Amino acid sequence: MKEPRRDWISLPKPWIELRQELRDRIIEEAGEIRTWDGGRLLRVDGRWEVLMSGDRYDADVIRNALRKAN
């Protein structure tokens, strides 16, 4: 079964500084996340994969946080 199409979201600041409500909405709605430091994550078959880490590795922080949540 194919996943529904999701939007990409560009984060204005580090993941850890975002309000929990915003993080929850991003997890629910995003298919791609572009981090404030130039990183990119993509949802592939329901799992988040880092395409590019970014200067401060925020994409890796996000991926690890999302994997622990599952």
TIMI-2910 file (N, C-alpha, C, CB; in pm, 1 decimal, decimal comma, always signed):
<rs>
+----------+----------+----------+----------+----------+----------+----------+----------+----------+----------+----------+----------+------+
!      n_x !      n_y !      n_z !     ca_x !     ca_y !     ca_z !      c_x !      c_y !      c_z !     cb_x !     cb_y !     cb_z ! resn !
+----------+----------+----------+----------+----------+----------+----------+----------+----------+----------+----------+----------+------+
!    +83,5 !   -117,9 !     +0,0 !     +0,0 !     +0,0 !     +0,0 !    +88,4 !   +124,9 !     +0,0 !    -95,2 !     -0,5 !   +121,4 !  Met !
!    +60,3 !   +215,8 !    -85,8 !   +140,2 !   +337,6 !   -100,0 !   +101,0 !   +438,8 !     +8,7 !   +121,2 !   +399,5 !   -241,7 !  Lys !
!   +203,4 !   +505,4 !    +64,1 !   +178,3 !   +608,4 !   +165,0 !   +113,7 !   +729,8 !    +99,7 !   +309,6 !   +648,9 !   +236,5 !  Glu !
!    +32,1 !   +803,5 !   +176,9 !    -24,1 !   +926,9 !   +121,0 !    +86,3 !  +1029,3 !    +95,5 !   -130,7 !   +985,9 !   +215,8 !  Pro !
!    +65,8 !  +1114,5 !     -1,7 !   +163,2 !  +1219,6 !    -32,0 !   +170,0 !  +1315,2 !    +86,2 !   +125,4 !  +1295,9 !   -163,3 !  Arg !
!   +290,0 !  +1352,4 !   +120,6 !   +310,5 !  +1441,8 !   +233,9 !   +392,7 !  +1561,7 !   +188,8 !   +380,5 !  +1368,1 !   +351,1 !  Arg !
!   +383,5 !  +1669,2 !   +264,5 !   +454,6 !  +1793,0 !   +233,2 !   +595,8 !  +1790,7 !   +287,7 !   +379,7 !  +1912,9 !   +288,9 !  Asp !
!   +679,4 !  +1882,2 !   +236,4 !   +810,2 !  +1902,8 !   +297,0 !   +798,5 !  +2022,4 !   +388,9 !   +922,0 !  +1923,9 !   +189,1 !  Trp !
!   +873,0 !  +2017,2 !   +494,1 !   +870,7 !  +2122,0 !   +595,4 !  +1013,1 !  +2169,0 !   +620,2 !   +804,9 !  +2071,8 !   +727,2 !  Ile !
!  +1029,5 !  +2300,5 !   +625,1 !  +1159,6 !  +2361,2 !   +651,6 !  +1159,0 !  +2413,9 !   +795,3 !  +1191,0 !  +2476,3 !   +548,8 !  Ser !
!  +1252,2 !  +2366,9 !   +876,0 !  +1257,1 !  +2405,8 !  +1016,6 !  +1332,9 !  +2537,1 !  +1034,8 !  +1322,3 !  +2295,3 !  +1100,0 !  Leu !
!  +1278,6 !  +2629,0 !  +1114,3 !  +1341,9 !  +2758,5 !  +1135,4 !  +1452,6 !  +2756,4 !  +1240,8 !  +1238,2 !  +2858,5 !  +1174,7 !  Pro !
!  +1457,1 !  +2650,2 !  +1320,9 !  +1557,1 !  +2639,4 !  +1427,8 !  +1575,9 !  +2492,2 !  +1463,6 !  +1514,3 !  +2722,0 !  +1553,7 !  Lys !
!  +1672,5 !  +2461,2 !  +1551,0 !  +1698,3 !  +2320,6 !  +1586,1 !  +1574,0 !  +2248,9 !  +1641,5 !  +1810,8 !  +2313,4 !  +1688,8 !  Pro !
!  +1566,2 !  +2121,0 !  +1613,4 !  +1455,6 !  +2035,2 !  +1655,8 !  +1428,8 !  +2047,6 !  +1805,4 !  +1485,2 !  +1890,0 !  +1620,4 !  Trp !
!  +1532,7 !  +2045,5 !  +1884,6 !  +1519,1 !  +2048,2 !  +2029,5 !  +1455,1 !  +2178,1 !  +2078,5 !  +1655,0 !  +2029,5 !  +2094,6 !  Ile !
!  +1463,2 !  +2285,3 !  +2000,6 !  +1406,6 !  +2414,8 !  +2039,6 !  +1261,3 !  +2432,9 !  +1996,3 !  +1489,8 !  +2525,8 !  +1981,5 !  Glu !
!  +1208,1 !  +2340,9 !  +1916,9 !  +1069,4 !  +2350,4 !  +1871,5 !   +973,3 !  +2306,2 !  +1981,3 !  +1048,3 !  +2265,5 !  +1745,2 !  Leu !
!   +857,5 !  +2369,3 !  +1985,8 !   +752,9 !  +2327,1 !  +2080,0 !   +708,0 !  +2185,0 !  +2046,0 !   +631,2 !  +2425,4 !  +2076,4 !  Arg !
!   +669,3 !  +2109,5 !  +2145,5 !   +627,0 !  +1970,9 !  +2125,1 !   +509,0 !  +1961,8 !  +2028,7 !   +589,9 !  +1906,8 !  +2258,6 !  Gln !
!   +417,0 !  +2056,8 !  +2035,0 !   +301,3 !  +2055,2 !  +1944,3 !   +346,2 !  +2066,2 !  +1798,4 !   +204,1 !  +2170,4 !  +1978,6 !  Glu !
!   +446,8 !  +2149,3 !  +1773,5 !   +498,1 !  +2163,7 !  +1637,2 !   +570,1 !  +2036,0 !  +1593,5 !   +593,2 !  +2284,9 !  +1627,5 !  Leu !
!   +647,6 !  +1977,6 !  +1681,1 !   +715,5 !  +1851,2 !  +1647,1 !   +614,0 !  +1743,2 !  +1611,6 !   +804,2 !  +1803,6 !  +1764,6 !  Arg !
!   +506,4 !  +1733,6 !  +1691,1 !   +403,2 !  +1633,7 !  +1664,7 !   +338,4 !  +1655,4 !  +1528,3 !   +296,8 !  +1637,3 !  +1774,3 !  Asp !
!   +311,2 !  +1781,9 !  +1494,0 !   +249,9 !  +1812,4 !  +1364,6 !   +344,5 !  +1777,8 !  +1250,1 !   +210,5 !  +1960,7 !  +1357,4 !  Arg !
!   +471,7 !  +1805,8 !  +1266,8 !   +570,5 !  +1773,4 !  +1163,3 !   +575,9 !  +1623,1 !  +1141,2 !   +710,2 !  +1826,8 !  +1202,2 !  Ile !
!   +580,3 !  +1546,9 !  +1248,3 !   +584,3 !  +1400,4 !  +1237,6 !   +461,8 !  +1348,4 !  +1164,3 !   +593,6 !  +1336,0 !  +1376,9 !  Ile !
!   +346,6 !  +1406,3 !  +1191,9 !   +220,3 !  +1363,0 !  +1131,3 !   +210,5 !  +1399,5 !   +983,2 !   +103,7 !  +1424,2 !  +1206,3 !  Glu !
!   +256,4 !  +1519,6 !   +946,6 !   +229,0 !  +1572,2 !   +813,5 !   +344,2 !  +1564,5 !   +714,2 !   +187,5 !  +1711,6 !   +825,7 !  Glu !
!   +466,2 !  +1560,2 !   +761,6 !   +580,9 !  +1574,1 !   +671,0 !   +619,3 !  +1444,3 !   +600,6 !   +699,5 !  +1625,4 !   +747,5 !  Ala !
!   +663,5 !  +1460,5 !   +478,0 !   +725,1 !  +1352,2 !   +403,1 !   +873,6 !  +1379,1 !   +385,8 !   +657,2 !  +1334,8 !   +266,5 !  Gly !
!   +908,3 !  +1507,1 !   +403,3 !  +1047,4 !  +1549,3 !   +396,7 !  +1066,2 !  +1662,8 !   +496,8 !  +1087,3 !  +1593,8 !   +251,4 !  Glu !
!  +1178,8 !  +1660,8 !   +565,5 !  +1212,9 !  +1766,3 !   +660,0 !  +1345,3 !  +1826,9 !   +617,0 !  +1220,5 !  +1711,9 !   +806,3 !  Ile !
!  +1346,7 !  +1958,8 !   +605,2 !  +1469,9 !  +2032,2 !   +575,2 !  +1508,4 !  +2107,9 !   +702,0 !  +1451,7 !  +2130,9 !   +451,7 !  Arg !
!  +1625,3 !  +2078,5 !   +753,7 !  +1666,0 !  +2135,6 !   +881,4 !  +1725,5 !  +2274,5 !   +864,2 !  +1766,0 !  +2044,5 !   +949,9 !  Thr !
!  +1730,7 !  +2348,0 !   +972,6 !  +1782,6 !  +2485,3 !   +975,1 !  +1929,9 !  +2492,5 !   +935,6 !  +1764,2 !  +2545,2 !  +1113,5 !  Trp !
!  +2002,6 !  +2381,7 !   +952,1 !  +2146,3 !  +2380,9 !   +923,9 !  +2180,9 !  +2318,9 !   +788,0 !  +2218,8 !  +2305,8 !  +1033,1 !  Asp !
!  +2080,2 !  +2299,8 !   +702,8 !  +2105,0 !  +2249,5 !   +568,0 !  +2086,8 !  +2099,6 !   +551,4 !  +2241,8 !  +2285,2 !   +527,3 !  Gly !
!  +2041,7 !  +2030,5 !   +653,3 !  +2019,3 !  +1886,7 !   +644,1 !  +1884,9 !  +1853,3 !   +581,0 !  +2028,2 !  +1824,2 !   +781,2 !  Gly !
!  +1869,9 !  +1727,8 !   +541,0 !  +1743,4 !  +1681,1 !   +482,9 !  +1714,3 !  +1540,0 !   +527,9 !  +1747,4 !  +1688,0 !   +329,5 !  Arg !
!  +1588,5 !  +1517,0 !   +563,6 !  +1539,5 !  +1383,0 !   +594,2 !  +1423,9 !  +1353,0 !   +501,0 !  +1496,0 !  +1370,4 !   +743,6 !  Leu !
!  +1408,5 !  +1225,9 !   +468,4 !  +1300,9 !  +1182,4 !   +381,1 !  +1236,6 !  +1059,0 !   +442,4 !  +1352,8 !  +1153,3 !   +237,3 !  Leu !
!  +1103,0 !  +1056,3 !   +439,4 !  +1030,5 !   +939,2 !   +489,0 !  +1023,0 !   +836,9 !   +376,4 !   +886,9 !   +977,7 !   +540,0 !  Arg !
!  +1080,7 !   +718,9 !   +400,4 !  +1084,1 !   +612,3 !   +301,4 !  +1022,2 !   +488,2 !   +364,9 !  +1230,5 !   +584,4 !   +251,7 !  Val !
!   +912,2 !   +442,4 !   +307,7 !   +841,3 !   +325,1 !   +360,0 !   +813,1 !   +337,6 !   +510,1 !   +922,6 !   +198,3 !   +333,1 !  Asp !
!   +773,7 !   +458,2 !   +551,2 !   +736,4 !   +480,9 !   +690,6 !   +851,0 !   +507,9 !   +785,7 !   +662,6 !   +365,5 !   +739,4 !  Gly !
!   +974,3 !   +505,1 !   +735,3 !  +1092,3 !   +530,3 !   +820,3 !  +1164,6 !   +654,3 !   +772,4 !  +1188,7 !   +408,7 !   +819,9 !  Arg !
!  +1221,2 !   +728,8 !   +865,4 !  +1295,6 !   +849,3 !   +831,9 !  +1440,2 !   +814,6 !   +800,8 !  +1288,4 !   +951,2 !   +946,2 !  Trp !
!  +1487,5 !   +865,5 !   +686,8 !  +1625,4 !   +844,8 !   +644,0 !  +1691,4 !   +980,9 !   +624,1 !  +1631,7 !   +760,0 !   +513,1 !  Glu !
!  +1815,6 !   +992,7 !   +666,8 !  +1891,4 !  +1115,8 !   +648,5 !  +1952,0 !  +1116,7 !   +508,4 !  +2002,1 !  +1129,8 !   +756,8 !  Val !
!  +1918,0 !  +1219,0 !   +429,8 !  +1977,6 !  +1235,7 !   +298,1 !  +2104,1 !  +1320,1 !   +305,8 !  +1877,5 !  +1299,2 !   +202,0 !  Leu !
!  +2100,8 !  +1419,1 !   +394,5 !  +2213,8 !  +1509,2 !   +414,7 !  +2212,1 !  +1550,1 !   +562,6 !  +2206,0 !  +1635,8 !   +318,4 !  Met !
!  +2328,0 !  +1544,9 !   +628,9 !  +2332,3 !  +1570,4 !   +772,6 !  +2319,9 !  +1717,4 !   +810,2 !  +2459,1 !  +1516,8 !   +828,2 !  Ser !
!  +2375,4 !  +1808,0 !   +734,5 !  +2376,1 !  +1948,5 !   +771,4 !  +2497,7 !  +1981,4 !   +856,8 !  +2247,8 !  +1984,8 !   +845,8 !  Gly !
!  +2524,8 !  +2109,4 !   +872,2 !  +2644,3 !  +2155,6 !   +942,9 !  +2647,1 !  +2117,9 !  +1090,6 !  +2655,4 !  +2303,8 !   +930,2 !  Asp !
!  +2531,5 !  +2113,0 !  +1153,8 !  +2524,5 !  +2084,1 !  +1298,4 !  +2460,5 !  +1948,5 !  +1328,0 !  +2445,8 !  +2193,7 !  +1369,7 !  Arg !
!  +2442,0 !  +1867,1 !  +1224,6 !  +2389,8 !  +1729,5 !  +1237,9 !  +2249,7 !  +1722,4 !  +1298,0 !  +2483,5 !  +1647,8 !  +1323,1 !  Tyr !
!  +2167,8 !  +1827,4 !  +1275,2 !  +2032,2 !  +1826,4 !  +1329,4 !  +1947,8 !  +1715,9 !  +1266,2 !  +1965,5 !  +1962,2 !  +1307,6 !  Asp !
!  +1972,4 !  +1681,2 !  +1140,7 !  +1896,9 !  +1574,0 !  +1075,7 !  +1918,3 !  +1441,3 !  +1148,7 !  +1938,4 !  +1560,9 !   +927,6 !  Ala !
!  +2039,1 !  +1416,0 !  +1194,2 !  +2067,5 !  +1293,1 !  +1269,1 !  +1998,1 !  +1294,6 !  +1405,4 !  +2219,5 !  +1275,5 !  +1287,5 !  Asp !
!  +1994,4 !  +1411,0 !  +1468,5 !  +1924,7 !  +1425,3 !  +1597,2 !  +1776,7 !  +1394,1 !  +1578,9 !  +1943,3 !  +1568,7 !  +1655,1 !  Val !
!  +1717,8 !  +1449,4 !  +1473,2 !  +1575,6 !  +1427,1 !  +1446,0 !  +1548,6 !  +1279,6 !  +1417,6 !  +1529,1 !  +1513,3 !  +1327,3 !  Ile !
!  +1629,7 !  +1219,3 !  +1329,9 !  +1608,9 !  +1077,5 !  +1296,8 !  +1615,5 !   +990,8 !  +1422,5 !  +1714,2 !  +1029,8 !  +1194,0 !  Arg !
!  +1713,7 !  +1014,6 !  +1506,7 !  +1726,1 !   +936,8 !  +1629,8 !  +1606,8 !   +956,9 !  +1722,1 !  +1853,9 !   +973,9 !  +1702,6 !  Asn !
!  +1558,3 !  +1079,8 !  +1732,5 !  +1442,1 !  +1107,7 !  +1817,4 !  +1317,4 !  +1038,0 !  +1762,1 !  +1418,0 !  +1260,4 !  +1828,1 !  Ala !
!  +1300,0 !  +1039,0 !  +1630,4 !  +1183,2 !   +975,8 !  +1569,6 !  +1187,9 !   +824,2 !  +1578,8 !  +1171,3 !  +1017,3 !  +1425,1 !  Leu !
!  +1304,4 !   +766,7 !  +1568,0 !  +1317,8 !   +620,7 !  +1581,6 !  +1289,7 !   +576,7 !  +1724,6 !  +1458,8 !   +574,9 !  +1539,3 !  Arg !
!  +1333,8 !   +654,3 !  +1822,8 !  +1306,5 !   +620,6 !  +1963,0 !  +1157,7 !   +631,9 !  +1993,3 !  +1386,5 !   +712,1 !  +2057,4 !  Lys !
!  +1088,5 !   +725,3 !  +1925,9 !   +944,3 !   +744,6 !  +1947,3 !   +863,9 !   +625,2 !  +1896,8 !   +896,7 !   +872,5 !  +1877,3 !  Ala !
!   +916,0 !   +554,4 !  +1796,1 !   +844,8 !   +439,5 !  +1738,8 !   +874,6 !   +321,3 !  +1821,2 !   +882,8 !   +414,0 !  +1592,8 !  Asn !
+----------+----------+----------+----------+----------+----------+----------+----------+----------+----------+----------+----------+------+
</rs>
